[in-house]
């Protein structure tokens, strides 16, 4: 029996299956989709079995060393899907398959040195003999920890054939286990045991009597606490054979044993009824249909999701719900856990590797029917999918920015076709691509134009900050916003202040010579973080202390420019000292559980103002929030990105939607220096349709998506000329090969010209129909292969570019 295996080496010359012999003892157990350990050159590597067969063209086959899984980690559908992802994104097969499994299942590799058979300690020089006195293997990382490292000596001994290098593979998996105590013997025997214990053994007697009464096993730790005793008491009972101590595997609980309050389905409005019909019909008829649910903020999209899932579960099927990482708030988790209880698994980045692995196993073992998670949850190993939902479908975080560069929406539609089930895309501000598809009839469009209970959308006023400056107001808050915050404080209502960036100030600038603090490894200004008094690069992580004088001209006039959340918090403390403020940004929510803690405090009314970055713009629902202030609406408008207007419109609409969601009506104040820009004006009128028309016209004129597809090829090298050379050769090669209507732009310098000391160039391809494009780019990559392997050239391809920075 022959297994075709994809090995864990992401390289073009290995991007295919290799044949291995299945040992006799594994013939009945090996199945496609399982991970195996295989010999590959001198190494032992992890691989995925893709298929099994009887024939091979290889003369001398190596055997599979061991099986790593009792059941396949990839279903047959996921094996096919991996091939599709690899073709669509031009990534290696192994990269696509690794993206589908939790990090805990990815193997780690270690190089170890071992004595060659027949070589004794006496044959080694002094520097190496000490190491092998008590150990058979010496891991290479142990040698690297030493200073100076004896690695060179060990390498010489390998050349002399005294030592050999062994490659060891270890799984990162740890299953959480607890010790449990259970009674033994018949009732009569147990009573005899209790009688036979001496008067001094009080604790032993108490424990044995308790276990005699107890039907089920007891956790050892709980038992010791209950009787205030030590382990030796229990071990004494075990040695007498009265009880037995066993290990039991348990799931890690990311919620610390929290109970979720059960909720009941709500009565749907007539608009909700109309929108849920196509979903229920597709479920009943078991057919694939992509439904775009366009509903204003607060129109009850989540209730439609919940009732659709309920229907799928009743039919014995499973559901995947994707939400953007940023809005995977405890509120969101509560809604699904409250409705479906323990049938929900949650996957997101705040979980530890062990917690993610446990949640994933619940799905694999069919113990849950719903998975709620961020982008990668689209690969959940369900085999009877009835429904896939993508909430906030316009979010750019659904596109993965490193290999494999898939878009979760495309993967969801692909899985929907395979399982013949509906896919719901929900948003208050759908992406132009999705809305255009709905207009063309590729997707079914359902619109919810009213909020639940006919509540008014909040009124929005736009304030021109240039006028405020002219009037002598140097504060971050316009007169109007300040008055309204003050008014909310008096009335005991809450406000949300939104700022589209993190850190204290954007950059430092010398007012005398114009020097701006930049990262030495990237062409980008450093961001000031006040708490540590540091300048940090958000691209490569470089950090340096804040200078007290200008490094160029030694002037004292070096100042911070721009506004960060910390700075706003300080100004609030000065202007409104009695206001209680909660700040939420990357810095305050870094620790596990802090996100939830801060939101709970705000929900319980322990603060008057919630100040934050993007993470507060979505999915939050607090009854007492009646004011939303957007401090700088135009920070995104001036980025060199054709989607800047769309992102600004989406963000303003989303953040405005946090106000007045319940009994109290809401107001929004938008502060901007770019008054009159259509994205800000139309967002303030909650007018998606006019925005869509305006933006589509601009996209058509400039030949951008959704009228054209966009592929971006990026080149980077530590030497500028090599990056330029590769990009120029590629652009001229493509120019000769593509069809006449296709536009090749570039090569040009990337918007951020250098990151981590690597110079960056890019070529952009705009096309309507270019069936051979994947093949052409594959040929290009093949041509540059030797330079990419040994010469430090990096080429990355994004077949469906969302981010052109």
C-alpha positions, 0 to 999 in steps of 0.5 A: 500500500502506497501513501501519497504525502505532502511534506512540511517543506514550503519550497517550490521543488517539494510542492508535490506529493511523495510516495511512501510505503505504508508499514504492514501494522498501519495498513488498516489505520492510515487514511487520507487527511491524517498527519504522518512522520516520514523520513525526508533526506536526513530529516524526519518531517511531518506530512499529510496523507493526500491519497492511498494507492497501489502503484508507484514509479519509485524503485526504492520506497521509504516507509512511513515512520509513525502515524500522528493522528488516530483520526484524520485532521483534514476531511476529504472536502478540506483536502480538496479545498486546500488544493483550491486555495493553493491554486487561487492564491499561488501558495504551496500546498503544505502552506494551505493545509497548515492554515486549516489546522490549529497551531498546536498540531503543527510540528516543531523540529529540533537538530540533535547531535549523537555519538556515532555507533562504535565511538566512545567518550574517550574518542572525543576531545575535552570540549565535547566529552563533558557534554556526553557524560550524562546524555545520549543526545545534545540539542543544538539549541543547548549549544547555542545558549552557551557563550562562546558556543561549542557548535563549531567543534561539534560540526568538525566532529560530524565531518570526522564521523565521530558525531551524527546529526539527528532531526527530531520532530515533536508535536506541540500538543498537550492535552489537559489532564486532571487526577480523579479518585474513585471507589473500589470493590463492592459495598460490603468490601468498602464497609469492611475497609472503613471498619478496618481503619485504625482510630488514628486514621481519621482523615482516611476514614472520612474520605473513604466514607464520603467515597462510599456514598458518592456515586461518581469519581471526585477530582483529587484537588477538590477532595483534598480541599474538602477534607483539608488534608494532604496527598499522602492520606489519599495515597495511603488508601490507594496503596491499601487497594481501597481506592484508585487514582486515575487521570482524566482528560478535560477541555480547557475552559476559556470562560472560567466556568462562567454560566451563560444566561439562556435567551429565547428567540425574539419575534421578527419584524416584517422586514426581518421576516422577508429577509429570513425567507430566502435563507430558510428556503435554501436550507429546506431545498438543500441548495447553495445561494449567497445572500447579501443581508444589507441592514442598517446598524441596529436592524436586528441582523444578529437575530436573523443569524440566530434563527437561521442557525436554529433551523439548520440545527433542527435539520441535523446540520452545522453552522459556521459564523465568522465575525471580524477578530475586532468585534469578537467581543464578549457580547457577541460570544454571549449572544451565541452561547446564550442561544445555543449553550454548549453546542457552540465552539469559539475560536479567536486569537485571545485563546491560548494554543491549548484552548484553541486546540480543545475548541477545534477538537470539540468540532472534530469530535462532533460535540458542537454544531456551531462554531463562532470565530474569526477568519480561520474558523472558515476551515472548521472540520464540519462534515455536514455544513448547513449554513455559513454566515459572515458578519460585517462582510466588508471587513478587510480582516477577512483577507489574510495578508500573509500566505496563503492570501485567501479571502474568507468570503471566497472560501465560504462560498466555495464550501457553500457550493460543496455542501449545497448550503446557503451563505449569508453575508451581512453588513450595514455597509457592504463592500462595493464588490459584494453590493455590485454582485447583488445588483447583478443578481449573482447574490440575492439581496435582502435589505433591512432599512429600519432599526428594530422597533422603528427607532430613529437612526442617530442624528449626525452633525459634522464639525469643521475643525478648521473653523474651531482653530480660527475661533481660537479653540486649540483643544481636541474637542470642538465646542459642540462635542465638549458641550454634549459630553458635559450634558451627558455627564449631567444626565447620567448617560454614557458617551463613546469617543472614537479615535482611529489610531493608537499610541500617544502621538503620531510622530515627533517633529523638530520645530527648528529644522523639521526633523521627524523621528524615523525607523532606521530599518523602515521608511516610516515615522516612529510612534510615541508611546507615553507610558514607556516614554518610547518611540516604536516602529509598528512595522518591525518592532524597533524602539528607542528612547524619546530624545530630549533634544533634536538629534539633527540640530540639538534644538530643544523644540522637539514636539509630538504631533498628531493625537493618540488615545493616551493624549485624549485621555489626558486632555479629558482628565484636565477638562472634565476631572470628574468624568470616569474614562475607560480607554480601550486600545492595543496597549490597554487590552494586551492582557488576557481577559482585559477586553472583556473586563473593560467592556463589563465595567462600562456596561455596568455603568462604572464609567461615563466615557469609553474612549477607544480605537477601531475595537470599539467601532463594531458590535457593541450594544449599550443601552445608556450610550446616547453620544458618539464623538468621532475625533478625527474622521479624516485620518484614513482619507489621506492614505495612498489607497483607492479604498480610503473613502470606502473604509472611511464611510464604513467606519463612520457608519459603524461607529455612529451605529453605537448610539441610541440603540435602545430607548434613549435617542442618540447623537453623533458628532463627527470632527473633521478637517475635510468638510464636504468630502462625500464619504463623510457627508453621506455617512452623516446622512446614513446614505449607503446607496448614494455613496455606492453610486458616487464611489462606483463612478470613481472606480469605473473612471480609474479602472479599479475593483469591482470593474477590474480585478487587481493583482499585486506582485511585491519584490523586496531585497536588502540591495536596492538595485536587485529589487529594481532589476527583478521588478523591471524584468517581471513587468516587461515579461508580463507586458509582452504576454498579457492580453491587450485590455490588461493594464500593467502598472509599475514597477514603482516603489511601494508606499512604504519603501523599506521595511526591516532593511529590505527595499520594496518595489511593486507591480500592479496588474488590472484586468477584466479577464486574464485566464492565463495570469496564474500560469504566467506568474508561476512561470515568473516565480520559477524563473527567479527561483535560484535568486529567491533560494540563495540570493535573498530576493523575496517575491510575494503575490497577492492575486486579489489585493485588498491592501496596497500599502 
